[in-house]
Amino acid sequence: DISWLTQMEAVGRKFYNAAGTAQDCIQILKGLGMNALRLRVWVDPADGWCNTADLVAKAARVQALGMKILIDFHYSDSWADPGKQTKPAAWAAQDFTTLKQSLAAHTSSVLNILKTNGIIPEWVQIGNETNDGMLWPDGKASANMNNFAQLVIAGYNAVKAVDASIKVIVHISNGYDNNLFRWIFDGLKNNGAQWDIIGMSLYPSPTNWAALNSQCLANMNDMVSRYGKEVMVV
C-alpha cells in the first residue's frame, strides 16, 4: 500500500534504490519484484490527500509501470478501521436507504473516473478492516448484520456494473482469528451478500508472529473450504 506516496513527495521526501540513486518509489518497488499495489480512497478528506483526484494520479503511475492495482474504499473522510467506521460528513444525516445509494454512487464515480483514464483495477475492496461492519452506527455488524450485508451488496453491484471482471474483496483484520472471520462471512452469506475474495490483514509482533502466522494459515484454509473463495492478505 503506497497511498502516502504523493503526500510524501509533496514535502520533498525522496526514495533511493540499492545503489543509492534517487528513483521513483514505484519503479524501485517494481525492481524489487513487486507486481501489485494497493491505493486507498477517502470520500472528502480535509487535506485532499487520498481523494479521487489523488487516487487517479497514483493509479496512473502504477499502471504505466505495468503493475496491478487494488482500490481500497474506506467509505469515510479519513481512516476506517476496527475501532472507527465514521461516515463521511456529507452522508452523516442520511437515512439507511440514502446511505446505500451514496455508497454505490461514490463507488461508481471513482471507478468510472479511473475507467475514463484507461485504468481498470484488478481488485476493489469494499470497506477497510470491517471487523464490525462499516458506516456506523447503521452498518455496525454486531448491531445489524443485515444492514452491513446490504452495504456490501450495494458496493459489490456498483463495482460489477462498471466492469464485471473486477474482483471484489471484503476485508477483515486479525487474520489469525477464525471465529471473527466465520462470524462475519457466515453473517454476510446468510444475508445474501456476495464477494469474490476474502481479504485479511494481521499485525504480528516480534514475539507472536510465528503463532499468528500458523493461525492465519489455518484460517485461510478454513475460509477456502468453507466458502469456496480465494483469500488474499492485503
Residue, then its C-alpha position, 0 to 999 in steps of 0.5 A: d500500500i503506497s497511498w502516502l506516496t504523493q503526500m510524501e513527495a509533496v514535502g520533498r521526501k525522496f526514495y533511493n534504490a540499492a545503489g543509492t540513486a534517487q528513483d521513483c518509489i514505484q519503479i524501485l518497488k517494481g525492481l524489487g519484484m513487486n507486481a501489485l499495489r494497493l491505493r486507498v480512497w477517502v470520500d472528502p478528506a480535509d487535506g485532499w490527500c487520498n481523494t479521487a483526484d489523488l487516487v487517479a494520479k497514483a493509479a496512473r503511475v502504477q499502471a504505466l509501470g505495468m503493475k496491478i492495482l487494488i482500490d481500497f474504499h474506506y467509505s469515510d473522510s479519513w481512516a476506517d478501521p476496527g475501532k472507527q467506521t465514521k461516515p463521511a460528513a456529507w452522508a452523516a444525516q442520511d437515512f439507511t436507504t440514502l446511505k446505500q445509494s451514496l455508497a454505490a454512487h461514490t463507488s461508481s464515480v471513482l471507478n468510472i473516473l479511473k475507467t475514463n483514464g484507461i485504468i481498470p483495477e484488478w481488485v476493489q475492496i469494499g470497506n477497510e478492516t470491517n471487523d464490525g461492519m462499516l458506516w456506523p452506527d447503521g452498518k455496525a455488524s454486531a448491531n445489524m448484520n443485515n444492514f452491513a450485508q446490504l452495504v456490501i451488496a450495494g458496493y459489490n453491484a456498483v463495482k460489477a456494473v462498471d466492469a464485471s471482471i473486477k474482483v471484489i474483496v471484503h476485508i477483515s483484520n486479525g487474520y489469525d482469528n477464525n471465529l471473527f472471520r466465520w462470524i462475519f462471512d457466515g453473517l454476510k452469506n446468510n444475508g445474501a451478500q456476495w464477494d469474490i475474495i476474502g481479504m485479511s490483514l494481521y499485525p504480528s509482533p516480534t514475539n507472536w508472529a510465528a503463532l499468528n502466522s500458523q493461525c492465519l494459515a489455518n484460517m485461510n484454509d478454513m475460509v477456502s473450504r468453507y466458502g469456496k473463495e480465494v483469500m488474499v492478505v492485503 
